[in-house]
Amino acid sequence: MTPPSTPPRVLLAGLAVVVLWAGAFPAIRVAAPELGALGLSIVRLAIASVALLALAPLLGVRMPARRDIGPILVCAFFGMAAYQLLLNWGELEVPAGTASLIVAAAPLVSVGIAAMTLGERLTPSVLCGSAVALGGVAMVTLSSAGVSLSASVWIVVAAMVVQGVYHPLSKPLLRRYSGMELATYTMVASTLMLLPLLPFAWTQLAAASAGAWFAAGLLGVLPSALGFVLWGYAVARLPVASATALLYLVPPVAVLIAFLWLGELPSWGELVGGAVVIAGVALISVSRIRSTRPVRAATAA
């Protein structure tokens, strides 16, 4: 039986997410130097939280159960607060395209943690893909780690690590909540975590230009709020393989947007390393998708 074709609006929603999430990397490069890493994190998360809370009644977002508050706070810390702070801090010096290539390796960390905590099996394909992707990260890092950039590059690597930690932590919660619900919970929780630090960022926020504030507003409304809404819509209607494949487009699109917007262009070493990262992550994803098919077939039977 031939599977039904994907409606164009679903594919367009997925492609819009790719552009929105890819555009976040150069937007950070515009906003972070003036607002500061902390200030930009607070502003972006606060704007996204307000937008998601406004949409929550329309999208049927429920209140979380009390037993899930702790896990939600942990996810908010790693996936939102720590990730935003580290990425904004690293992108003060690391080019947007380079940062996107490094962050693309986050599934490496997710696979390792899932194997240790969730009992997921490490197949030869997963191990091979992990080794390939790790080699790609090393290529990108070594290609960009000049004397003045080395510390910032490793900060972006740390952002990649905490983003990778978030995914396996969120997996149990996604069995009980939708992606939109979890995004709303974690966005609001991370904003509340960082708000007490607002006095330390106030001086930079008050002195920032209108252009920096505009970029921060775009980050909060488009990649953070609208991006999650569209992603939830697309993922609910796309096969897992198709949804995963769309995310492979984020780094190359980020490199293109950074070039058109900021005139940035990664070196050949970074571009080759980024391609290796994406190839390794693709191999991991394909292996995991194939390994779930027999389980789903048995469950259906």
C-alpha positions in Angstrom: 0.0 0.0 0.0 1.4 3.4 -1.0 1.8 5.8 2.0 -0.2 9.0 1.7 1.8 12.0 0.5 2.8 14.7 3.0 0.5 17.8 2.6 2.5 20.8 1.4 1.6 22.9 4.4 3.2 20.3 6.7 6.4 20.3 4.8 6.4 24.1 4.6 6.0 24.2 8.4 9.0 22.0 8.8 11.1 24.0 6.4 10.0 27.2 8.2 11.3 25.7 11.5 14.7 25.0 9.8 15.0 28.7 8.7 13.8 30.0 12.1 16.2 27.9 14.1 19.1 28.4 11.7 18.5 32.2 11.8 18.9 32.2 15.6 22.6 31.7 15.4 23.4 35.0 13.4 20.7 36.8 15.4 22.6 35.9 18.6 25.8 37.4 17.1 23.9 40.7 16.6 22.3 40.9 20.0 24.7 39.3 22.4 27.6 41.8 22.2 25.3 44.7 23.4 22.8 42.9 25.6 25.4 40.5 27.1 25.1 36.7 27.3 23.0 36.9 30.5 20.9 39.8 29.4 20.1 38.2 26.0 19.2 34.9 27.7 16.7 36.6 30.0 15.1 38.8 27.4 14.8 35.9 24.8 13.4 33.5 27.3 11.0 36.1 28.8 9.6 37.1 25.4 9.2 33.5 24.3 7.5 32.6 27.6 5.0 35.5 27.2 4.2 34.4 23.6 3.8 30.7 24.5 1.6 31.5 27.5 -0.6 33.7 25.3 -1.0 30.7 22.9 -1.4 28.1 25.6 -5.2 28.3 25.9 -5.6 28.2 22.1 -3.3 25.1 21.8 -4.8 23.2 24.7 -1.7 23.3 27.0 -2.5 21.7 30.3 -1.1 22.4 33.7 1.8 20.0 34.6 1.2 17.3 37.3 2.9 18.1 40.6 5.1 14.9 40.4 6.6 16.2 37.2 7.7 19.6 38.5 11.1 18.4 39.5 12.0 16.8 36.1 10.6 19.8 34.3 12.9 22.1 36.3 15.9 19.9 35.4 15.0 20.0 31.7 14.5 23.8 31.9 18.0 24.2 33.5 19.9 22.1 30.9 17.8 22.6 27.7 17.0 26.3 28.1 18.8 28.3 30.8 22.3 26.7 30.6 22.1 26.2 26.9 21.1 29.8 26.2 23.8 31.3 28.5 26.6 29.1 27.1 25.6 29.6 23.5 25.2 33.4 23.9 28.5 33.6 25.7 30.4 31.5 23.1 28.9 33.4 20.2 30.4 36.6 21.5 33.5 35.5 19.5 32.6 32.3 17.7 31.0 32.9 14.2 27.4 31.9 13.9 27.9 29.2 11.2 30.7 27.6 13.3 28.5 27.5 16.4 25.7 25.9 14.4 28.1 23.2 13.1 29.2 22.4 16.7 25.7 22.3 18.2 24.6 19.9 15.5 26.6 17.2 17.4 24.2 17.3 20.4 22.7 13.9 19.6 26.1 12.4 20.4 25.6 13.3 24.0 22.0 12.3 23.9 22.9 8.8 22.7 25.5 8.3 25.4 23.2 9.4 28.2 20.2 7.4 26.9 22.4 4.3 26.9 23.5 4.8 30.5 20.2 5.9 32.0 17.4 4.6 29.7 19.0 1.3 28.8 19.0 2.1 25.0 21.2 -0.3 23.1 24.3 0.9 21.4 24.4 -0.8 18.0 27.5 -0.9 15.8 25.9 1.7 13.5 25.3 4.0 16.5 28.9 3.6 17.7 30.2 4.1 14.2 28.0 7.2 13.7 29.1 8.6 17.1 32.8 8.1 16.2 32.3 9.9 12.8 30.4 12.8 14.4 32.9 13.1 17.2 35.7 13.3 14.5 33.7 16.1 12.8 33.4 18.1 16.1 37.2 17.8 16.5 37.7 19.0 13.0 35.4 22.0 13.5 36.9 22.8 16.9 40.5 22.6 15.8 39.9 24.5 12.6 38.4 27.4 14.6 40.4 27.3 17.8 42.9 30.1 17.2 44.6 31.7 20.2 41.8 34.3 20.6 38.9 31.9 20.0 39.8 28.7 21.8 38.0 29.4 25.0 34.9 30.6 23.3 34.8 27.5 21.0 34.9 25.2 24.1 32.1 27.3 25.6 30.0 26.5 22.5 31.0 22.8 22.9 29.7 23.0 26.4 26.4 24.4 25.0 26.2 21.4 22.7 26.7 19.1 25.7 23.9 20.6 27.8 21.6 20.6 24.8 22.4 16.9 24.3 21.7 16.2 28.0 18.2 17.8 27.6 16.9 15.4 25.0 17.1 12.1 27.0 15.9 14.0 30.2 12.8 15.1 28.3 11.9 11.7 26.8 10.0 10.4 29.9 8.0 13.7 30.1 7.1 13.5 26.4 5.2 10.3 27.1 2.8 12.4 29.2 2.9 15.8 27.6 3.0 17.2 24.0 6.1 18.9 22.7 4.3 22.2 22.8 3.4 21.7 26.5 6.9 20.7 27.5 8.4 23.7 25.6 6.0 26.1 27.5 6.8 24.5 30.9 10.6 24.6 30.3 10.6 28.1 28.8 8.7 29.6 31.7 10.7 27.7 34.3 14.0 28.8 32.8 12.9 32.4 32.7 12.1 32.3 36.4 15.5 30.7 37.1 17.3 33.6 35.4 15.2 36.5 36.5 16.9 36.8 39.9 20.1 37.6 37.9 18.6 40.5 36.1 20.3 43.2 38.2 23.7 41.9 36.9 22.6 42.4 33.3 20.7 45.7 33.7 23.6 48.0 32.8 24.2 46.4 29.5 20.4 46.1 28.8 19.9 49.8 29.4 22.8 50.8 27.1 21.9 48.4 24.2 20.8 49.9 20.9 17.4 49.4 19.2 19.0 47.0 16.7 20.2 44.7 19.5 16.8 44.8 21.2 15.1 44.1 17.8 17.3 41.0 17.3 16.5 39.8 20.8 12.8 40.3 20.2 13.1 38.3 17.0 14.9 35.5 18.9 12.1 35.3 21.5 9.2 35.4 19.1 10.4 33.5 16.0 12.9 30.7 16.8 11.8 30.2 20.4 8.0 30.6 20.4 6.8 30.3 16.7 9.5 27.7 16.0 8.3 25.3 18.7 4.7 25.8 17.7 5.5 24.9 14.0 7.8 22.1 15.0 5.0 20.5 17.1 2.6 20.8 14.2 5.1 19.3 11.7 6.4 16.5 13.9 2.8 15.3 14.7 2.2 14.9 10.9 5.6 13.8 9.5 7.4 10.4 9.7 10.2 10.3 12.2 12.8 9.9 9.5 11.5 13.0 7.6 11.4 15.1 10.7 14.9 14.1 11.6 16.2 14.8 8.1 14.8 18.3 8.2 17.0 19.1 11.2 20.1 18.2 9.2 19.4 21.3 7.2 19.8 23.7 10.1 23.7 24.0 10.1 24.0 24.6 6.3 21.1 27.1 6.4 22.7 28.8 9.4 26.0 29.1 7.5 24.1 30.7 4.5 22.1 33.1 6.6 25.3 34.2 8.5 27.0 34.8 5.2 24.1 36.9 3.8 23.4 38.8 7.0 26.8 39.1 8.7 29.3 38.3 5.9 30.6 35.4 7.9 31.9 32.3 6.1 33.5 29.3 7.9 36.8 28.0 6.8 37.0 24.9 4.6 38.1 22.9 7.6 35.0 23.9 9.5 32.7 23.2 6.5 34.2 19.8 6.0 34.0 19.0 9.7 30.4 20.2 9.8 29.6 17.9 7.0 31.2 15.0 8.9 29.2 15.9 12.0 25.9 15.8 10.0 26.9 12.5 8.4 27.6 10.9 11.7 24.4 12.2 13.3 22.4 11.0 10.3 23.9 7.5 10.7 22.9 7.5 14.4 19.4 8.6 13.6 18.8 6.1 10.8 20.1 3.3 13.0 17.8 4.3 15.9 14.8 4.6 13.6 15.4 1.1 12.2 15.8 -0.4 15.6 12.4 0.9 16.7 10.5 -0.7 13.8 10.6 -4.3 15.0 9.4 -3.1 18.5 6.5 -1.2 16.9 5.6 -4.1 14.7 5.5 -6.5 17.7 3.5 -4.0 19.7 1.0 -3.6 16.9 0.7 -7.4 16.5 
